[in-house]
């Protein structure tokens, strides 16, 4: 997931002569920010992970034995060490795309390295992106529900209020998204720091009473458990994976916090707190197997239950906020990479372009989350559905990581495979273990992922077919310019800017303008907007200009896949390069296509209809490219696909 967090800008060293102190202060602010945003999801896993894993391990017997508890604990601790620490913190944080992380950033990096044969890489990117939406729906539902369930321990009377309270909190959470997350995000870091401190401190007395639980740090207990429990051990592995969900956020938020703050926060604060808490829960279960009902909350005295439910709710809302914001960022990347239509994107901050809100995605997520809470009604039910989307994403990340290590880092394929193979094997094993839970709820992320994959594939294929069909019907631009210069039509003052996706052919809007108005502006610009395979573009590389004739020129504006295109603002750069224009005497011509299904198409009829429906849902190009509406002329055309 990709999340935005507002970090106070450090003063420059020249401001007061304490440059080193301020760089340290900035590092601390970034680390605090990463604790709040990056680790919200994995930080709330103790609410349910150990409970679900021990329940799975105890399926064959009535209660968990101390040996089973130690085995499960060992599996969880070593999953945190191998999957999170080694794979993500040590290796993948180095595989950045111009400082940005995440599966789509990795896809763009790998695709650029492979070149034209990158179709398989794009497919992997589509799979990982689609699975993330499953995670974005399940995380808020599972996290908030598991926190609210703590009130059942206060009195059984509260049991009937768990689902309604969860729904109210989730509706409120999604309702405030349109206001932006900057103010709320300022509290994320401190709240999560309190959370990690409290869950570690509460576990210490339990560990001191039963220090034998520390034996779980020995990996032989994990190996022994898997060898002696057969299929039960394999099923347990699926529940153990709940402890590492959220690890993808480490990599996805690389661009917002940087490698060192994320690594430092994990190694010195988050990992120790999680390990101590899991050990404390394990010690409690060794002393009292009946505590399996809710070992996390039962570690606390009765007087602390209500405050802990409140703190847990705050922590899970933060975890949910992070994944919701991640869904917005992922959607924007997918739009820029041509995997989804142009949805309306609203900017909630003037200072930070990454803080965005997408109304259609927000509404769809809310409806899906509420539906899941009402259908499953308990965190145990949802836990079965949770692991598949995350394990699937991790498998894809490992595969694309191999390509990057081999082609970008210039390792030999054997060395790259030797490094990634153990992690890929572990990820595939976790995925296989989670696939056993398909009938119990695992079908949910698979269904969600399948729908998103179908939408992405349909949009990408339909767009390509439409481009190819339009190309056949269009007139070469160079020939048209030569004809118009030789026999010019009536000229009118001002500048006309014609937007097109294919700068080699005459834009449809230009052809229709000549056909119907029989006039031409004094200056004409063929404008193309490109999305680069890098997250951001330097201003020096933003604009390319080419003079075709005395009255025609070609301008190409380039944006990174994590940027929102702003045409007027970017044209100010073109002015510095010599293009003299006045925005108030400039008209932007766009062609609006009305699509109709063709009798014979490159896609089945149902897919044609789906593509047409998606194109109608797309945001207006005027709004998407932030062009002043008063300067736009739209020319309508009908196209069959």
C-alpha positions, 0 to 999 in steps of 0.5 A: 500500500502507498500512504501519505503522511505529513512530516513537518519540514525541517529548517535549513541548516543555514537558518540557525547553524544547527544543520546536524541537529535538524537532520536528526530531528527530521529523521526522528519525525520520519521514524515517528511517521513510519510507526504511525502509518507503515506499521498500523496493520502489522502492529494490530495483528496480535489482536487475533493472530496468535489466537487463530493460530493456536485454535488451528493447532488445537483442532485435533484436541480440546485444549492447546498443549504447552508444546503446541503453544511453543511451536506456534509461537516459534513459527510466528516469531520466525515468520516475523524475522524471515519474511519481514526482517530479511525479505522486506527490511534487508532486501526489498527496501533496496529495490526502489524505483527512483525512491518509490516502492510498492508492487506497481512501482516494482512492476514499472521498474521490472518492465523497464528492465525487461523491455518489450517482453514485459507482458508477463511483468504487467500481468504480475502487476495486475495480479498484485494490484487486484489482490491489494484491493482485497486486502484494502477491504478485509483490513478495516473489517477484521481489525476494527471488529477484533478490537471491538470484540474486546468489550465482550470480556467486560460483560456478555451484555455487550456481545450484541453491540459488537457488529453495530458498533463496528459498522458505525466506526467504519462508516464514520471512518470512510465519511471523513476521508473527503476532508483529507488525512493530514490532521488525523495523520499527525496523531498516528505516530504518537498513538501507535507508539503508545500502542506498542509500548502498552502491548509490550509492557502488559506482556512482561509480567506473564513472561516473568511468571512463565519464562519457559515461553522464551524457548519459542525463540529456538527455531527447532520448536517451529520445525518440530511442530511442522514435522509432528503435526502433518496437515494440522501443522499446514493449516496452522501455517495459514493462521500464523501468516496473520502475524505478518500481514501488513509487511507489504506496507514496509515496501510500499511506503518507502518513498514517503519515509525513506529506507533508514527511518522504516528500518530503524522503527522496525528493528528497535521499536516494532519488532521487539514490541510484537515479539514480547507481546506474542511471548506474553500471550503464549505464557498466558496460554501455557498457564491457562489454556482457557484464555484462548477465548481472547489471550490479547485482552485477557493479559490486562487486568479488568480495570484496564479492559475498557481503556484497552478496547479504546486504544485498540480501536484507535490503533485499528482505525489507524491501520484501516486508514493506512490501507484506505489511503493506500487504495487511493494511491494504488488507483492513481498509479493504475490510472497513470499506467493505463490499467484503470479508467480516469476516476475523479481524483480530488486533492485534499492538500495544497502542499502535498500532491500525494494526499488524494481522495477518490469518491468512487473508490471510497464508496465501493470500499465502504460498501464491501467492508460493511457487507463483510462485517455483516456477513461474517460477524466475527473476527475469527470468521474474517481471519479465514478470508484474510491471508490469501490476498496478502500471501498472493501479493507477496508471491508476486513481489518475490517474483518481480524482485527476482527480475529486478535483482537480475536485470537492474542490480546486474546479478547473475540469474543463478545468484538472484535465484539463490537469494530469492528462492528461499523467500519465494518457497516460504511465500508459496507455502504460506499461500498454499496453507491459506488456500485451504481456507477458500470455502471458509471465507478465502473466496472473498479476496479471490472473488474481489481480486478476480473482479479487479483483474477482469476490470484491469485486463478489460480496460487495458485490452479495450484501450489498445483495440480502440487505439489500433482502430482509431489509428487506421482511420486517422490521417498522418499529421506530417502530411496534413501539416504540409497540405495546410501550409501549402493551401491554408484555410481562413486564419483566426487569432489565438492558439489552439491546443489539440490533445491526442494520445497519438502524436503521429496522427492528426487529432480527431478534434483537429480534423472535425474542426477543419471539416465543420468550421473550415478555419485554423488558428494562427498557432496550433499545438498538438499536445500529447501527455505521456506517463513515464515508467518512473514515479516522478519526472524532473521539471527539466524533462517535463516538456518536449517541444518540436516545431513542425512548421511556422504555425504547427508545433508538437508538445509532449508533457511527461508525468510520473505514474505517481503524479497527477497531471496538471496541464496549465501548470506544466505549460508554464514550463513550456513558456520558459522554453520559448512557447509564447502563449496566453492562457486566455486566448488559448483554446483546448480542443478535445475529442469525446468518443461515444463508444458502441459495440461492433459486430466483430471485435477483438473481445467477446461482446460482454467484454465490449459492453464492460469496456464501454461501461468503464469508459462512461464511468471515466472522469472527464479529461478536462477535470483529470488534466485540470484544464480550465473548463472555460477554455475547452471545446469538445468535439463528439465522435462515434466509434465502434469497438 
